[in-house]
Amino acid sequence: MQRIRLRYTKRGRLRFTSHRDFQRAFERALRRSEVPMAYSAGFTPHPKVSYANAAPTGTGSEAEFLEIALTEARDPDTLRALLDASMPDGLDVVDAVEARTSGLADRLTASVWEMRLDGVAAEDAEKAVVAFMDAETVEVQRRAKNGVRTFDARAAVVDLQALDPQPDRSGDRPCAILRLVVRHVTPAVRPDDVLSGLRAVADLTPPVPAAVTRLAQGLFDEESGTVTDPLAPDREAAPAVTTADLAAAATAPEGAGSA
C-alpha cells in the first residue's frame, strides 16, 4: 500500500463549497482518474481518504491537505496532474508527495490567514490591531450546537498585522488587509472570531463581509515565528537520486532487470 499526501486550494467562488461538497467532487475525480484506491472494510466500503483541518465554508485557501491510500504505487506528480484535471476550476490539486513520515495532522498546528476588509481605512484597521494585540484576553461568542459559547480569541493569536494598502482594485474605496497567524487550539479560533474580537475591543465593523483566505498551514516554528510546509519532512525523507543513478537508468538496456 502507498500513501500520497496532497495539497489543494479553494479559490474564487469555490470557496463557498462545503467540506462535503469537496468530498464528493474529489471522489468523482478519483474515479475519473482511475486511481487504484484502497477501501475500508465492512458492508459499505469507502475510499481511504483522510482529510485534515478543512477551512470553514466561505473562506478561500491555498493550503488544504489530505492523504489517500493506494493499492498500487503511482508517481505523485503524475497522479496530482490527473486529479487536478478532473477537479472543478478553483479546487486545484497543487502539490503531491509520497508519505514517508507519520503524523501529517500533528504537523498542522497553525495557519496564516489574510483578511481583506473592504470599506475599512488602513489607519482604522491599524488602531484596532494594536488594541487587540495589547489586550490580555478578548472574549468572543460563537453559536454552537449546545448554545452560545464564550471563549478567549486572543490567546491563540501569534501575530496580527495591518499591511500597507495595495492598489490592486479600481475605485477610491478603502480596503484594509490584515495578516493573521493563529495556533490551532481547542476551541478553534477562526478568522471570524478574530474579527469579532476587533469589533469588541475597537468597534471595528466592516460594512461588508471580509474576504478571508488561508495562505499557509503547518507546523509553527517558535524560533522564526513562521508556519512551515507540512509536506517538507516527506520530501526530505525521500531517497536521494544521484547523477549516477540517472545515467545508469538512461544507459540500461531495454528489459534489463526483468526475469
trRosetta pair geometry for C-beta under 8 A, 3 or more apart (Angstrom, degrees):
i j d omega theta_ij theta_ji phi_ij phi_ji
1 38 5.8 21 -132 -65 115 148
1 69 5.7 -3 -178 -174 117 100
1 70 6.6 152 -161 75 63 50
1 71 6.4 -35 -107 -108 72 41
2 69 7.4 153 81 -158 42 52
2 70 4.5 -17 63 59 91 107
2 72 7.3 -29 15 111 118 22
2 73 4.8 112 -43 -105 148 64
2 74 6.9 -179 84 22 149 70
2 98 6.5 -59 -172 -139 105 105
3 67 5.8 7 -177 -179 106 109
3 68 7.1 167 -151 84 59 41
3 69 5.4 -26 -98 -101 78 67
3 70 7.4 -176 -82 16 27 79
3 98 7.1 104 79 -167 59 63
3 99 3.7 -34 100 37 111 129
4 67 7.0 165 83 -154 42 61
4 68 5.3 -11 58 58 92 90
4 70 6.6 42 -7 -16 107 118
4 74 7.1 -35 -56 67 142 105
4 76 5.6 166 -137 -112 111 91
4 79 6.2 -52 -150 95 169 155
4 96 5.8 -1 180 -167 110 104
4 97 7.3 162 -156 82 65 32
4 98 6.0 -48 -103 -105 66 50
4 99 6.7 -141 -87 -14 12 89
5 65 6.6 -3 -176 -167 98 102
5 66 7.4 175 -150 91 59 37
5 67 4.9 -26 -99 -100 73 84
5 96 7.0 158 82 -150 48 53
5 97 5.4 -14 59 61 97 83
5 98 7.8 93 15 -175 82 7
5 99 5.1 103 -28 -72 103 91
5 104 5.9 173 -118 -100 136 148
5 231 5.9 -176 104 -111 129 102
5 234 6.4 171 33 -19 134 169
6 65 7.0 157 83 -150 51 54
6 66 5.5 -13 58 62 97 82
6 67 7.4 171 16 -89 74 34
6 68 7.1 26 -7 -1 117 103
6 80 6.7 163 -123 -107 101 90
6 83 7.3 -48 -126 85 152 158
6 93 5.6 -37 -171 -149 124 105
6 95 6.8 149 -158 84 49 59
6 96 5.1 -11 -103 -99 74 81
7 63 6.4 -37 -157 -137 114 53
7 64 6.8 133 -161 70 59 48
7 65 5.6 -27 -100 -94 66 73
7 93 7.6 124 81 -160 46 57
7 94 5.6 -55 98 66 95 88
7 95 4.0 17 39 51 112 107
7 96 7.6 -141 20 -62 70 44
7 231 6.6 -90 -38 -30 117 140
8 64 5.0 -41 69 73 78 104
8 65 7.8 160 21 -86 73 26
8 66 7.2 -3 9 13 116 105
8 87 7.7 -143 -145 -146 129 173
8 91 6.4 14 170 -178 122 70
8 92 6.3 169 -157 84 74 42
8 93 4.9 -36 -98 -99 96 56
8 94 6.5 141 -114 9 37 81
9 60 7.7 6 179 -180 88 85
9 61 6.1 -169 -150 96 55 67
9 62 5.3 -4 -115 -120 105 44
9 63 7.8 23 -97 -28 70 29
9 64 6.8 161 -93 19 21 101
9 90 7.5 -118 107 172 96 42
9 91 7.0 -176 79 -141 61 30
9 92 4.7 0 43 52 108 92
9 94 6.0 50 -21 -17 106 127
10 14 5.4 -140 -160 115 71 94
10 15 4.8 109 140 -101 105 59
10 17 6.7 -140 -139 46 117 103
10 22 7.6 -65 -89 -88 113 132
10 55 6.4 -138 31 57 139 133
10 59 7.5 77 88 101 132 58
10 60 5.4 -160 98 -146 84 50
10 61 4.6 47 35 37 97 89
10 64 6.5 64 -16 -20 97 139
10 90 6.8 26 -160 155 44 86
10 91 6.4 6 -102 -98 61 70
11 14 6.0 33 61 51 48 110
11 15 6.8 -7 -149 -49 6 91
11 60 5.8 54 -110 -149 41 114
11 62 7.9 54 -74 -82 97 70
11 90 4.5 -138 67 -145 79 68
11 91 7.9 -158 25 -57 77 32
11 92 6.8 8 8 4 122 111
12 15 6.9 177 78 -10 28 92
12 60 7.6 91 0 -108 25 121
12 89 7.8 5 42 127 144 89
12 90 4.7 -95 49 -112 107 119
13 16 6.2 -37 177 17 62 111
13 90 6.6 -62 57 -117 65 164
14 17 5.3 -14 -171 -7 67 117
14 88 6.5 165 -99 103 132 118
14 89 7.6 -163 -35 103 136 52
14 90 3.2 145 1 130 137 130
14 91 5.3 -140 177 -43 150 80
15 58 6.2 35 135 -178 96 18
15 59 5.9 -119 -174 105 114 18
15 60 4.1 -64 -94 -77 134 65
15 61 7.4 138 -119 1 93 71
15 90 7.7 -106 -31 177 61 117
15 213 7.8 -83 -107 -98 143 77
16 57 6.5 44 -160 -180 43 87
16 58 5.8 34 -108 -93 64 53
17 21 4.1 -127 -169 90 94 134
17 22 5.5 112 128 -54 124 82
17 25 7.6 -19 -168 -4 153 139
17 57 7.2 -127 96 -130 28 89
17 91 7.1 -21 36 -68 158 122
18 21 4.7 105 51 2 73 101
18 22 7.2 -135 97 -2 43 84
18 57 4.8 -19 -102 -92 65 128
19 22 5.7 -53 -153 36 36 112
19 23 6.5 42 149 -25 66 102
19 51 7.1 116 -166 156 115 162
19 54 4.6 97 -106 112 119 163
19 57 7.3 -101 -20 -62 71 91
20 23 5.4 -48 -149 30 36 116
20 24 6.7 35 154 -18 65 101
21 24 6.0 -56 -154 34 32 109
21 25 6.5 27 152 -14 66 108
22 25 5.7 -58 -147 40 34 109
22 26 6.0 31 157 -20 70 109
22 54 7.5 177 51 -141 148 137
22 91 6.4 174 -126 -128 92 137
23 26 5.9 -58 -144 38 26 108
23 27 6.3 23 159 -16 64 108
23 49 7.6 154 -138 95 88 144
23 51 7.4 -71 -87 -50 99 144
24 27 6.1 -57 -146 37 28 107
24 28 6.5 29 154 -18 63 105
25 28 5.8 -56 -153 35 31 112
25 29 6.5 33 150 -20 65 106
25 87 6.2 76 151 -138 112 79
25 88 6.2 -63 -152 2 140 105
25 91 6.1 66 116 82 148 168
26 29 5.5 -52 -150 35 36 114
26 30 6.6 43 150 -24 65 100
26 49 7.1 128 119 -150 131 161
26 66 7.6 29 -163 58 163 168
26 83 7.8 18 -148 -166 76 115
26 87 7.2 6 -96 -103 60 109
26 91 7.8 -121 -67 159 83 136
27 30 5.4 -43 -150 29 37 117
27 31 6.8 36 152 -16 63 100
27 47 6.2 166 -125 29 97 136
27 49 7.5 -118 -81 -9 86 153
28 31 5.8 -56 -154 36 35 109
28 32 6.3 32 152 -17 69 107
28 86 7.3 -159 115 157 79 111
29 32 5.7 -54 -141 40 33 110
29 33 6.0 21 162 -10 67 113
29 83 5.1 75 150 -152 124 73
29 86 3.8 139 -137 106 83 115
29 87 5.1 -5 -86 -67 146 75
30 33 6.2 -66 -143 45 23 102
30 35 4.7 -74 -157 40 76 124
30 37 5.8 37 176 -53 131 133
30 47 6.2 70 122 -140 166 172
30 49 8.0 -115 -57 -66 151 129
30 68 7.5 178 -107 -132 126 149
30 83 7.2 8 -79 -113 54 103
31 34 7.4 25 179 -74 34 41
31 35 7.9 -69 -62 30 20 84
32 86 4.3 163 81 -137 132 136
33 79 7.5 93 156 -152 140 65
33 82 4.1 111 -142 144 120 113
33 83 5.5 -48 -39 -77 164 59
33 85 7.8 123 -90 62 106 94
33 86 5.3 -116 -47 -12 98 150
35 68 7.3 -4 153 147 145 152
35 70 6.8 -96 171 -108 92 106
35 74 7.3 -64 -139 -27 81 165
35 79 6.7 75 -112 -145 110 106
35 82 7.5 156 -66 103 94 132
35 83 7.3 23 -55 -75 135 102
36 70 5.3 72 84 -164 85 92
36 71 4.8 -102 148 52 107 89
36 72 4.2 31 73 28 160 103
36 74 7.3 163 31 -43 100 118
37 47 4.3 -28 167 -136 148 107
37 48 6.7 170 180 33 92 75
37 68 6.7 -74 -121 -178 91 113
37 69 7.2 77 -163 80 65 63
37 70 6.4 -69 -108 -110 32 57
37 71 7.2 35 103 -5 17 94
38 47 7.4 104 74 -155 45 62
38 48 4.6 -14 87 18 94 129
38 69 4.0 -51 42 113 126 104
38 70 6.2 173 -19 -138 91 4
38 71 5.1 136 -76 -55 77 81
39 45 4.0 41 161 170 124 122
39 46 6.5 156 -154 73 81 23
39 47 5.9 -53 -100 -94 72 41
39 48 6.6 -160 -107 -24 18 85
40 45 5.3 175 67 -146 66 65
40 46 5.0 11 22 48 119 75
40 47 7.9 -18 -6 42 83 3
40 48 6.1 133 -52 -76 76 82
41 45 6.8 -18 -117 -100 12 93
42 45 6.3 155 61 -74 75 58
46 49 7.9 -89 144 23 99 89
47 68 7.3 -15 156 -143 109 101
48 68 6.6 118 95 -159 74 55
48 69 3.9 -18 94 37 132 116
49 66 6.0 3 -177 174 93 124
49 67 7.3 158 -157 81 48 48
49 68 5.3 -15 -104 -100 74 79
49 69 8.0 -137 -68 13 38 76
50 66 6.3 162 83 -163 51 71
50 67 4.5 -7 56 56 104 97
50 68 7.8 -167 21 -73 71 34
50 104 7.9 127 105 58 126 128
50 105 7.8 -91 153 -48 121 115
51 54 5.7 -3 162 -48 122 109
51 65 8.0 137 -158 95 50 56
51 66 4.9 -27 -104 -107 57 102
52 65 4.8 -23 57 85 119 100
52 66 6.4 -177 10 -92 83 45
52 67 7.4 56 -25 -7 114 94
52 104 6.0 -107 -65 118 160 106
52 105 4.8 -153 -128 -97 115 81
52 108 5.6 148 155 -7 120 156
53 65 7.5 27 52 46 92 98
53 105 7.1 142 -20 -140 102 83
53 108 5.0 -163 17 135 149 147
53 184 6.7 -46 -127 -123 142 147
53 217 6.9 -179 100 -176 130 143
54 64 6.3 31 -126 -141 66 114
55 59 4.8 -117 162 84 117 114
55 60 7.7 -26 128 109 161 15
55 61 4.3 -170 -17 -55 154 137
55 64 6.2 -91 -5 -85 101 107
55 214 5.2 -139 -96 -6 132 136
56 59 5.2 68 66 8 81 119
56 190 6.0 38 -22 -144 141 141
56 192 7.7 -67 70 0 163 119
58 212 7.6 49 121 48 83 109
59 113 8.0 -44 -165 -137 133 115
59 191 6.8 129 -109 33 138 134
59 212 4.4 -46 -125 94 98 106
59 213 6.7 171 179 -92 80 30
59 214 6.5 67 143 -22 120 91
60 211 7.5 15 4 175 117 84
60 212 6.9 173 29 97 74 51
60 213 3.9 -21 77 -108 106 86
60 214 7.1 -158 101 21 56 65
61 64 5.0 79 117 -41 139 97
61 213 6.5 179 -78 -162 31 64
61 214 4.0 5 -120 49 84 107
61 217 7.9 2 -161 -22 114 126
62 94 8.0 -24 -167 33 73 159
62 213 6.8 46 -14 168 93 106
62 214 6.5 -150 32 96 65 68
62 215 5.6 11 42 -139 123 38
62 216 7.2 -22 82 -63 105 47
63 111 7.5 173 82 -135 129 90
63 214 5.5 -108 48 126 94 106
63 215 6.8 33 -5 124 121 24
63 216 5.1 94 -38 -134 161 27
63 217 4.1 167 125 14 124 94
63 218 7.5 -83 -178 -33 140 87
64 214 7.7 98 -57 75 73 136
64 217 7.6 55 -85 26 31 146
65 104 6.5 -150 145 163 138 125
65 108 6.8 -152 39 -76 138 133
65 217 7.0 -136 -11 89 112 126
65 230 6.5 -35 -80 72 162 137
65 231 7.8 -171 -120 -54 124 100
67 99 6.2 42 -141 -62 120 140
67 104 5.9 158 -49 24 130 156
70 73 7.0 127 101 -93 131 24
70 74 6.0 -122 -154 5 172 107
74 78 6.6 -123 171 76 93 107
74 79 4.7 87 129 -61 129 122
75 78 4.1 64 78 16 109 112
75 79 6.4 176 83 -13 54 87
76 79 5.7 -61 -145 40 29 112
76 80 6.2 34 157 -25 66 105
76 96 3.9 -173 176 123 97 105
76 97 5.6 39 -160 -113 167 17
76 98 5.5 -127 -51 -43 125 72
77 80 5.7 -49 -147 31 30 114
77 81 6.6 29 155 -18 63 104
77 96 6.4 180 -79 64 35 113
78 81 5.9 -56 -152 35 32 109
78 82 6.5 30 153 -18 65 107
79 82 5.8 -57 -149 36 32 111
79 83 6.3 26 157 -14 67 108
79 96 6.0 -166 79 173 100 166
80 83 6.0 -62 -148 40 28 106
80 84 6.0 28 157 -21 66 111
80 93 5.3 -159 -160 130 76 114
80 94 7.7 -23 -175 120 125 5
80 95 6.9 -70 -128 165 148 9
80 96 3.7 -150 -63 -7 116 131
81 84 5.8 -54 -142 37 28 112
81 85 6.4 28 159 -19 63 107
82 85 6.0 -59 -152 34 27 109
82 86 6.7 14 154 -10 62 113
83 86 5.8 -68 -151 42 33 106
83 87 6.4 33 154 -28 69 109
83 93 4.7 27 100 10 109 164
84 87 5.9 -56 -146 27 32 112
84 92 5.9 32 -142 -160 102 65
84 93 4.1 -127 -74 50 83 94
84 94 7.4 99 -100 -66 130 42
87 91 4.6 -116 168 98 120 98
87 92 6.7 172 90 -97 133 31
87 93 6.2 131 1 -16 147 96
88 91 5.2 59 62 29 83 107
89 92 7.5 15 -150 -66 44 95
93 96 7.0 27 163 -52 109 105
95 231 6.4 -172 136 30 131 170
97 100 7.9 -77 149 2 105 95
97 231 4.9 141 14 -171 139 114
97 234 4.4 121 129 107 135 130
97 235 5.7 -87 -126 -63 143 77
97 238 7.7 -113 -163 -53 104 126
98 234 6.6 -174 81 175 50 117
98 238 7.0 106 54 -98 107 106
99 104 7.2 -73 -122 -48 116 120
99 234 5.8 -73 -125 -118 36 133
100 233 7.8 -149 75 129 90 76
100 234 4.9 131 32 -145 88 71
100 237 3.9 -170 111 99 130 126
100 238 6.1 -172 -18 -70 158 59
101 233 4.7 -26 8 127 160 118
101 234 5.6 -125 16 -79 97 68
101 237 5.6 155 -48 -13 96 156
103 106 3.8 -28 -178 30 108 123
103 107 6.3 109 126 -24 88 88
104 107 5.9 -64 -159 33 36 108
104 108 7.2 32 148 -22 67 103
104 230 6.2 87 -157 155 76 124
105 108 5.8 -54 -156 26 41 111
106 109 7.6 7 167 -55 46 98
107 218 6.0 -23 147 -161 92 68
107 219 4.6 -58 -162 -52 76 102
107 230 4.1 137 114 -135 123 102
107 233 7.3 -145 -93 11 156 130
108 184 6.4 42 129 -10 77 160
108 217 5.6 10 -141 157 96 103
108 218 6.3 -58 -108 -110 53 26
108 219 7.6 -66 -70 -60 18 55
108 230 5.9 -14 -69 -80 72 155
109 183 6.4 -24 157 -150 79 79
109 184 5.4 -137 -161 34 34 106
109 218 7.4 -11 35 131 71 34
109 219 5.4 45 25 -126 111 50
109 220 5.2 -100 97 4 109 93
110 158 6.8 7 -143 -7 137 140
110 181 6.3 21 171 -179 121 85
110 182 6.5 174 -154 89 79 38
110 183 5.0 -45 -98 -107 91 49
110 184 6.1 -135 -77 -10 34 82
110 217 7.4 -173 94 -146 44 53
110 218 7.0 -25 60 71 77 47
110 219 7.3 53 24 -180 95 16
110 220 3.8 68 -2 -60 142 110
110 227 5.0 -136 93 -104 107 110
111 181 7.5 -177 91 -145 42 49
111 182 5.9 -12 58 59 84 85
111 184 6.9 83 -13 -59 93 93
111 214 5.4 -51 -171 -142 123 109
111 216 6.8 167 -155 89 54 56
111 217 4.7 -11 -106 -102 84 82
111 227 6.8 64 -125 -120 16 163
112 179 7.0 -10 -172 -173 94 90
112 180 7.1 154 -159 83 46 53
112 181 5.4 -17 -102 -98 73 76
112 214 7.1 111 76 -165 53 62
112 215 4.5 -55 101 64 104 103
112 216 4.2 30 32 46 115 95
112 217 7.5 -136 22 -63 69 47
112 227 5.2 -148 -30 22 103 140
113 179 7.5 160 83 -157 51 44
113 180 4.3 -14 60 62 99 105
113 181 7.8 -179 20 -77 72 30
113 182 6.9 3 4 10 115 111
113 191 4.9 -150 161 -81 162 121
113 212 6.1 -10 -173 -167 116 95
113 213 6.9 152 -157 80 66 42
113 214 5.5 -41 -99 -102 75 56
113 215 6.7 168 -108 6 18 86
114 177 6.6 -14 -168 -170 97 96
114 178 7.2 153 -158 81 48 53
114 179 5.9 -18 -103 -103 70 66
114 180 7.6 -176 -79 21 23 80
114 212 7.2 163 85 -151 52 47
114 213 4.9 -9 56 60 98 93
114 215 5.6 74 -18 -41 102 116
115 177 7.3 154 79 -158 51 48
115 178 4.4 -10 58 58 102 103
115 179 8.0 -164 21 -71 75 23
115 180 6.4 41 -9 -9 112 119
115 191 5.7 168 -78 -168 120 126
115 194 7.7 -147 -34 86 157 122
115 195 7.0 -172 -160 -71 154 108
115 210 4.9 -2 -169 174 97 137
115 211 7.4 147 -158 75 47 49
115 212 5.2 -7 -105 -103 76 80
116 175 6.0 -3 -173 179 93 109
116 176 7.7 158 -158 84 44 47
116 177 5.5 -14 -104 -105 67 78
116 210 6.4 151 68 -166 49 76
116 211 4.2 -12 55 58 109 102
116 212 7.8 -153 23 -68 70 38
117 120 3.9 -14 126 30 118 135
117 125 6.2 157 51 -91 144 127
117 175 6.7 158 77 -162 51 56
117 176 4.4 -11 59 62 111 94
117 177 7.4 -163 19 -75 78 30
117 178 6.8 48 -15 -8 113 104
117 204 8.0 -20 -156 164 159 113
117 206 4.5 -131 -157 -94 94 129
117 210 5.4 -31 -90 -109 68 98
118 173 6.6 23 -170 134 88 124
118 174 8.0 142 -164 94 43 54
118 175 5.1 -18 -107 -110 55 92
118 206 6.7 84 58 -169 56 117
118 207 7.3 -81 102 60 81 89
118 208 5.2 -15 72 54 114 120
118 210 7.9 171 12 -114 74 47
118 211 7.4 60 -21 -5 103 105
119 173 6.2 -35 -84 180 58 110
119 174 6.5 67 -154 68 15 82
119 175 7.4 34 -5 -90 34 59
119 206 5.9 116 68 -163 104 74
119 207 4.1 -66 120 31 162 112
119 208 6.0 116 6 12 132 93
120 124 5.8 -122 -175 79 84 120
120 125 5.4 88 139 -58 120 103
120 174 6.2 -113 84 111 27 111
120 175 7.2 56 51 -138 71 27
120 176 4.2 -60 99 11 104 118
120 204 6.9 51 -137 -168 134 100
120 206 5.2 -64 -42 -104 120 83
120 207 7.8 -178 -52 4 74 80
121 124 4.5 87 65 6 90 105
121 125 7.0 -160 93 -6 46 86
121 174 4.5 -27 -92 170 55 169
121 176 6.6 41 103 -55 17 109
122 125 5.7 -57 -150 38 33 112
122 126 6.3 38 152 -24 67 105
122 162 6.2 135 -166 161 75 122
122 164 7.3 29 -150 -147 149 35
122 165 5.0 -98 -57 -51 140 101
122 174 6.8 -132 -20 -167 71 116
122 176 5.1 157 -96 -106 49 86
123 126 5.5 -48 -146 32 34 115
123 127 6.6 36 155 -19 64 102
124 127 5.9 -52 -151 34 33 111
124 128 6.5 31 152 -17 64 107
124 176 7.1 -107 69 -57 85 148
124 204 6.5 146 149 -116 99 100
125 128 5.7 -58 -150 38 33 111
125 129 6.2 35 153 -23 67 106
125 162 4.4 141 118 -120 105 131
125 176 3.5 147 -34 -166 151 153
125 177 8.0 102 134 39 169 28
125 178 6.3 -140 -176 -66 126 99
125 204 6.8 94 -106 -143 53 143
126 129 5.7 -53 -147 34 30 113
126 130 6.5 31 155 -19 63 104
126 162 4.3 -119 -82 51 65 152
127 130 5.9 -54 -151 34 31 111
127 131 6.5 29 152 -17 64 107
127 202 6.2 155 117 -153 87 139
128 131 5.7 -55 -150 37 33 111
128 132 6.3 33 153 -20 66 107
128 162 8.0 103 57 -62 85 129
128 198 4.6 52 165 -161 125 101
128 201 7.0 124 -157 85 72 94
128 202 3.6 -167 -117 77 77 155
128 204 3.9 7 -101 -41 155 143
129 132 5.7 -56 -148 36 31 112
129 133 6.2 20 159 -12 67 110
129 160 5.3 -159 -148 124 98 103
129 161 6.6 78 -174 -133 154 20
129 162 4.9 -150 -8 -29 148 100
129 178 6.8 177 -84 -124 121 110
129 198 7.4 -14 -73 -114 50 113
130 133 6.1 -60 -142 42 27 103
130 134 6.0 23 160 -17 64 114
131 134 6.0 -60 -142 40 25 109
131 135 6.6 35 156 -34 61 104
131 198 7.9 108 74 -138 106 62
131 201 4.5 172 132 138 112 114
131 202 4.4 142 53 -65 149 110
132 135 6.0 -54 -157 18 29 114
132 138 6.2 -1 -145 -66 78 156
132 154 7.0 -170 179 -107 77 97
132 157 7.6 -18 147 84 113 167
132 160 6.1 -38 96 80 129 154
132 194 7.5 61 -165 -166 152 85
132 197 5.7 87 -129 130 114 110
132 198 5.6 -41 -63 -92 133 69
132 201 5.3 154 -82 56 63 149
132 202 7.0 -71 -42 -10 84 118
133 157 7.6 -116 -101 114 74 129
133 160 5.8 -159 -67 54 106 106
135 138 5.1 82 103 -61 145 93
135 154 5.7 -122 95 -99 101 152
135 201 5.6 -105 -44 -113 146 145
136 154 7.1 119 130 103 25 156
137 152 4.8 -71 -152 -128 96 119
137 154 5.4 -167 -139 36 31 131
137 155 7.2 -3 -113 -43 75 92
138 152 6.5 103 57 -158 50 67
138 153 5.0 -57 90 59 102 90
138 154 4.1 114 15 -45 94 105
138 197 4.0 61 142 -147 137 114
138 200 6.1 139 -168 77 94 130
138 201 5.8 -58 -120 -43 115 122
139 150 5.7 15 -176 -178 109 102
139 151 7.1 171 -142 91 69 17
139 152 5.9 -45 -89 -92 61 58
139 153 7.5 136 -127 5 13 84
139 200 7.3 -145 70 172 59 165
140 150 7.3 175 88 -145 30 62
140 151 6.8 -27 61 65 73 65
140 152 7.9 103 17 -136 76 16
140 153 4.7 28 8 -25 124 126
140 193 5.2 151 84 -161 154 81
140 196 4.2 99 -143 106 130 124
140 197 5.3 -79 -54 -65 124 76
140 200 6.4 -140 -88 -21 80 145
141 148 5.3 4 -174 -179 117 107
141 149 6.7 153 -154 78 64 41
141 150 5.1 -31 -95 -93 79 71
141 196 7.4 -131 43 169 57 150
142 148 7.3 157 79 -154 29 63
142 149 5.4 -23 64 61 80 94
142 151 7.4 -26 16 25 107 106
142 187 7.7 -162 48 139 139 148
142 193 6.5 -41 -61 -94 123 102
142 196 8.0 -162 -69 9 81 166
143 147 7.5 -89 -147 166 66 27
143 148 5.5 -40 -100 -97 61 68
143 149 7.6 144 -117 15 12 78
144 147 6.5 1 63 63 82 36
144 148 7.3 134 20 -116 77 16
144 149 4.8 32 -2 -13 126 120
146 149 7.6 65 71 -60 91 104
149 187 6.9 101 133 -40 145 169
151 187 5.3 -138 -50 45 174 121
151 189 7.8 -136 111 -86 122 88
152 155 5.0 54 116 -3 123 107
152 156 8.0 144 108 -6 83 85
153 156 7.0 -65 -167 37 43 103
153 157 7.0 42 147 -28 70 114
153 189 5.2 134 -140 -140 70 118
153 193 4.5 -171 -114 146 126 105
153 194 5.8 -180 166 -86 128 51
153 196 6.9 150 -36 72 163 97
153 197 4.3 -134 79 -57 138 133
154 157 5.9 -66 -158 27 39 113
154 197 6.7 156 -62 -150 76 149
155 185 7.4 -32 103 29 102 173
156 182 5.2 40 133 -166 100 90
156 183 4.7 -131 -160 55 78 87
156 184 7.9 85 -158 -66 123 7
156 185 4.7 -133 -101 15 117 128
156 189 4.0 167 61 18 147 142
157 160 5.5 -8 179 -36 129 112
157 180 6.8 -68 -136 -159 100 94
157 181 7.3 105 -165 79 60 58
157 182 5.4 -36 -103 -103 56 83
157 183 7.9 -125 -61 12 14 80
157 189 7.0 -102 -51 124 77 151
157 194 6.5 108 -86 -107 129 118
158 181 4.3 -57 66 107 108 106
158 182 6.6 -171 10 -95 84 24
158 183 6.1 103 -40 -36 104 88
158 220 6.9 -179 -61 -147 161 141
158 225 7.0 170 158 -155 125 86
159 179 7.5 -14 118 112 103 91
159 180 7.3 168 91 -153 64 34
159 181 4.2 33 45 35 94 114
159 225 6.9 75 -39 177 136 116
160 178 6.5 -7 -169 -174 85 110
160 179 7.4 167 -149 84 39 53
160 180 5.3 7 -109 -110 80 74
160 181 7.6 -138 -62 30 51 66
160 194 6.9 -178 -107 -165 136 135
161 178 6.9 157 81 -156 43 62
161 179 4.9 -8 58 55 95 98
162 176 6.1 -41 -148 -170 106 108
162 177 7.2 118 -162 75 57 52
162 178 5.8 -37 -99 -99 58 72
163 166 7.4 -4 121 -26 118 103
163 177 4.4 -39 52 91 111 106
163 178 7.1 -177 1 -100 85 18
163 179 5.7 76 -45 -19 110 108
165 174 7.5 -80 -113 -151 134 78
165 175 7.0 115 -138 69 94 73
165 176 7.5 -65 -90 -105 85 45
165 177 7.3 141 -111 9 43 103
166 177 6.6 14 11 -9 105 150
169 173 7.7 -53 112 64 127 94
169 175 6.2 65 33 -3 140 154
180 191 6.2 151 54 -111 157 88
180 194 5.9 142 -126 71 149 176
181 220 7.7 116 173 -120 113 114
181 225 7.6 91 109 170 171 83
181 227 6.7 -167 -138 -35 106 113
182 189 5.5 -131 -172 89 133 108
182 191 7.8 -154 -2 -72 148 61
182 194 7.2 -123 -75 -53 137 132
183 189 7.7 52 66 38 65 117
183 220 6.4 -50 -103 -24 85 157
184 188 6.5 -20 -152 -120 68 91
185 188 6.7 154 68 -105 53 39
185 189 6.4 26 47 -3 102 99
189 193 5.0 -120 -159 78 68 144
189 194 6.9 78 163 -51 103 86
190 193 4.9 106 54 0 68 101
190 194 7.5 -130 101 -1 42 84
191 194 5.6 -53 -153 35 40 111
191 195 6.4 41 150 -19 69 103
191 210 7.3 -128 142 95 120 138
191 212 4.7 151 94 -141 160 142
192 195 5.3 -47 -146 37 39 116
192 196 6.5 46 150 -22 64 99
192 210 7.8 -179 -96 46 71 119
192 212 7.5 -87 -53 -40 76 161
193 196 5.5 -49 -152 34 35 114
193 197 6.5 39 147 -21 63 102
194 197 5.3 -50 -151 34 37 116
194 198 6.6 41 149 -21 66 99
195 198 5.6 -46 -148 32 36 113
195 199 6.7 38 150 -18 62 101
195 204 7.9 -112 -159 99 66 104
195 206 7.5 -49 -156 6 123 113
195 210 6.0 -148 -95 -2 148 144
196 199 5.6 -53 -153 35 35 113
196 200 6.4 35 149 -22 66 106
197 200 5.4 -53 -145 34 35 112
197 201 6.2 11 164 -3 70 108
198 201 6.5 -62 -136 46 27 93
198 202 5.8 -40 -175 45 65 107
198 204 4.3 -46 146 57 104 124
199 202 7.5 -85 -119 62 13 64
199 203 6.4 30 -162 -130 55 25
199 204 5.7 -109 -84 63 50 60
199 205 5.4 64 -117 -77 107 79
206 209 7.2 101 97 -125 125 10
206 210 5.7 118 32 -64 163 82
214 217 6.1 15 167 -48 126 107
216 227 4.7 147 117 90 120 126
216 229 7.9 -82 -154 -85 109 59
217 227 6.8 -53 -127 164 13 138
217 230 7.0 -30 110 -11 74 125
218 227 4.9 127 54 167 90 86
218 228 4.9 -122 124 78 135 50
218 229 5.7 -111 -96 -119 161 9
218 230 4.1 -158 -123 -42 90 85
219 227 7.2 150 72 -157 33 60
219 228 5.0 -22 63 52 88 105
219 230 6.3 126 -16 -93 84 79
220 226 7.7 176 -149 95 55 30
220 227 5.7 -34 -96 -100 62 70
220 228 7.7 175 -95 8 12 83
221 224 4.5 13 108 42 127 98
221 225 6.9 -51 86 7 82 15
221 226 5.2 3 44 59 116 73
221 227 7.4 -168 8 -90 83 18
221 228 5.4 83 -38 -34 111 111
222 225 7.5 17 -169 -72 24 50
228 232 6.5 -69 160 18 104 141
229 232 4.3 102 84 -34 103 104
230 233 7.7 -38 -180 17 45 99
231 234 5.4 -53 -169 38 64 114
231 235 6.4 64 137 -22 82 102
232 235 5.6 -56 -149 37 38 111
232 236 6.1 34 156 -19 70 108
233 236 5.6 -56 -143 39 33 111
233 237 6.2 29 158 -18 66 109
234 237 5.8 -58 -144 38 30 108
234 238 7.0 49 151 -42 60 93
235 238 5.8 -39 -160 3 35 117
241 245 5.1 -117 -163 75 71 142
241 246 6.5 76 158 -51 106 92
242 245 4.8 109 55 0 72 99
242 246 7.3 -138 99 0 44 84
243 246 5.8 -55 -151 38 36 109
243 247 6.2 35 152 -19 68 107
244 247 5.7 -55 -145 38 32 111
244 248 6.2 33 156 -21 66 106
245 248 5.8 -56 -148 36 28 110
245 249 6.4 26 155 -17 64 106
246 249 5.8 -55 -149 36 31 110
246 250 6.3 29 154 -20 64 109
247 250 5.7 -58 -147 37 31 111
247 251 6.3 8 162 -3 67 113
248 251 6.3 -69 -142 47 27 95
248 252 6.2 45 157 -48 65 100
249 252 5.8 -37 -143 5 30 117
252 256 4.5 -121 174 46 104 146
252 257 7.5 2 180 -15 140 109
253 256 4.9 111 64 -48 75 110
255 258 5.2 -76 -170 29 68 124
